[in-house]
Amino acid sequence: MASPTPGTLHVTPATLQDWSVVRGWAAEEGWNPGASDAPAFFAQDPEGFFLGRIDGEPVSAVSVVNYSDRYAFLGFYLVRPDLRGRGHGLATWRAGLAHAGARAVGLDGVPDQQDNYRRSGFSLAYRTARYVGESGPAGAPAPDVVPAARVDPAALAAYDSACHHAERPRFLVPWLTTPGHRALVRVVDGRLTGYGVVRPAEDEARIGPLFADTPADAAALLDALAAEARAFGSPRIAIDMPEANPAAAALAAERGLEPTFETARMYTGEVRPVARERVFGVTTLELG
């Protein structure tokens, strides 16, 4: 293969080791990336991460992770601040989207990019707000909230699938078990009624997903996850809640969490329906 022309952008698949640079960029943008997210991201689609380089120096990034033969999700669309406005982002974007092929693609777009996404064929589905606040005083955990390892993995995967546009077992297993990630479920009368994960991040501990049958199930899980955050030294939590489920914002208000910034969930085509009333917190803005 010929070497890239000096001074030009060259976009290639990124490795897990490369992604530490991108995580740093995301932290500088205030996205509060999880401390140990990348292995689970790469487990789902190790070929879905792209880095643009000029003379070997990383300058741009995007991820387009294929979940199924019908659905992909775009995230981590970043260009180094000192090199913006030169077309590097668009070139990187196009290289990433090519990986999705004919799949419908989803993303969570920041406000200043949403018009660009519309011009690229994305349509608004709903908005998502990040809620942040103190994790609250320690209390007695609900007796029916237990570690996720205690339930049948197939039942948990089925519950997750009902709340996501595609099955994602390759992602789910490491997301639940990565060191530092705390995964909890609620089981009522022998039936799984929700689950959630909290993990350390750059600033506040991040909760995601938070999937639950009812607001009461979601509240029990949220309180238990906040307690886990306190246990690993984070007095504050952050959770990304979709406006498509109004009960999510009501729960945030009850717990004293404040909205900080907003994104727009957008798609390029039809996606498999999900149980929106169960989605109290999305998994990540970076990976859907």
N, C-alpha and C positions, 0 to 999 in steps of 0.2 A: 504494500500500500504506500502511495506517495505521501510524503510529509506535507502537512498543511502549509499554505503560503504564510510567511511571516507577517504578523500584524492582522491576520484575519481570524474570524471566529470559527472554531471547530467544535461541533457538538457530538458527543459520544456517550454511550451508556456509562453510568456512574457505578462505582463499587460501594459496598458498605463503608469501607474506609474513607472514600471520597466524601461521604455524606456528612461527616463531622464538620466540614467547612460550611455546608449548607445549613446545618443546624445552628452554627454560629451566626450566619446571616439572619436566620429566622428570629433568633434571640434579639439581635440588634433592631429588628423591625417591631419588637414588642409582642411577638406572637406567643411567647412563653412555651417553647417546645418542651416536650417531656424529656427527661434525662436519658432514658433508655428505650426510646420508641423505635429507633431505626431497625433493629433486628426483626421485629414483628412486621414492619413495613416491607422489608425486603423478602421476608418469608412468603408473602402473598404473591409478589411478582418481581423477582430479582432483576428482570430486564426492563422494568418500568421507570427507571430513574435516569435522568440525563443531566449532563454538565457541559456547559459551554466554556471553552478555554481559548485564550489568546496567548500565543507563544508559551503554552504550557500552564499559564496562570488561570485559575478558575474565575469566571466573571459572571456566569448566569446558570440558572438551574430550573428544572421543572420535573415533576413526577406525573406519570400517567399510568396508573396501576390497573391492570386488567383483572376484574373479578370473575368474569364469565365470558361466554362468547357473545353476550349482548350488552354488557355494562362495564364501564371503566370510570375511574375518578381521577381528576386532575388536581394537583396541589403543588405547593412549594415553588410557585412561579415567582422567581426572584432574579433581579439583576443587581450587581454591585452598584451602590449609589453613584460612584464617581464615573461610571460608564453607561449611565442611562441616557436614553434619547438618541441612540446610535443604531437602533435596529437589532441589537443583540437579543433582546427579549423576544421579539417576533420570530426570529430565526430559531431560537430555542423552543419556543411554543410550537412551531410547526413540526420540528423534529419529534417532540414528545407526542403530539396528537397523531402523528403517523403510526405510532405504536398501537393506538386504539383501533385502527382500521375502521370498520363499519359500525363499531359499537356505539351506543348512546353513551355520552360522557357527562358526568356531573362535576360540579365544583362549588366551592364556597367563595364568592368574590367580595373583595373589599370594595367600598363605595367608589373610589376613584378609578377602578378598573371595570365597573359594570357595563358602561357604554361600550367599551372595547369588546367585552365578552358578547354583548348582543350582536355586534357587527360580525362576530365569528360564529354566529348561529346558536348561541345559548339563550334560553328563555327563563324568566324568573318563575320559580315555583313557590318560594316563601322566604322569609328572612329569619335569621338566627341571631340571637344576642348573647354575648358573653356576660355572665353574671359572676361577680367576685365579692368576697366578703370574708369575715371571720368565720372560722370553722365551728365556733360556738363552744359553750362549756361542755365538759365531759358529762355524760349521763349513762344510765344503765342501757346497754344495747338491747334491742328487741330480741327476744329469745328465738324467734324464727328467722333471724338473719344469721347466716353461717358462711364459712368459706366456700367458694365455688367448687373446690376440690371434693366436697362431700356429695355432690350430686352427679347424676349420670351425664357424662360429657355429651352424649348424643342428644339428651333432652335440652341441655344448655345451647348446643349448636342449633337445634330446631327453633328455640326461642329467639336466638339472635337472628336467624334467617327470616323470621316473620317481621323483623324490625329493620331489615336492610334490603337493598335492591338485588342482592345476590348472596348465595351461600359463600362463606369465606373461612373455611376450616383452617387453611394454611396460615391465615392471619390470626385467627382466634386463639389457637393453642398457645403461641408465644405471648400474645397479648395478656392472656390470663396468668401466665406462669413466669414471665420475665422477673428477675430479682428486682425488688422495689415496687412492683405492681401488686396491689392488693385487690383481689377479686372476691366479691361477696354476692350471695344470692338470698332471696327470700323464699321460704317454703312454707305454705299454709295448708294444713290438712293433707300433707304429702304431695302437694302440687306446687311446681315452680311458678311463682308469680312475679318474678323480676330479677334482674341482676345489674351490677355496676362494677366499675373499676376505678381506682384512684391511683395516681402515681406521682412521684416527685417531678418537678419541672423547674424551669429557670427562675420563676418567681413563685406564684401560688401553686399549690398542688392542683393538678388537673383531674377532674372527674369526667370519665367518658368511657364507654357509654353509660347511660342510666336509662334502662328499659324496664317498664313496670306495668302491670295490669291496671292499677288504680293509683290515684294520688296518695292514698294511704300507704300502698306498697312502696311508691317512690320516696315518700317522706321517711319511712323506716330505713330504706337503703341509703338515702342521702345522709341521714344522721350518722349511720354506722360508718359510711365512707369518710365523713368528716372526722370522726373519731380516729380512724386509721391514719388520716393525714396528720393529726396531732401527734400520733404515736411515732411517726417518722420525722417529727420536728417542724411541720408546716402549720402555722396558726391560721393560714388563709387558704381558701379554695377557689377554684375557677371552674365553671361549667358552661358549656355552650348549649343553649336551649332554643328549640325551634318555635317560632310563633304559630306554626301549624298545630301545635298542641297548647291551647291557652292555659291548661292546668299547670304547665311547666312554669310559666311566669308567675302564676299565683303561688306556687310552692316556693319559688325564689324569694318572693316578697315576704312570705311567712317566715322564712329563715333569715331575713335581713340582708339578702344578697342584692347588690346593685348592678344594673346594666352598665357596661363600660364601652363596648363598641359593637358594631353590627356588621354582619355579612349577609350576602344573598345566596341562597341555594338556587343554582341554575342548571339546566340540562339542555343537551342538544337534541333530544328525541324522547320517545316514550320509554319509561322505565317501569320495572315490575312494582306494583303497589306494595306499600308497607302498612303495618298497623300504626298509623301516626299517633293514635291516642296513647300508645305505649311508649313513645319516644319522648322522654323527659330531658335527655341530654344526648347529643350526638357523640359518636366515638371520638373523632378528631376532625377539626377543620381541614387538616392536611390530607386525610385519607378517607373521609366520608363516614 
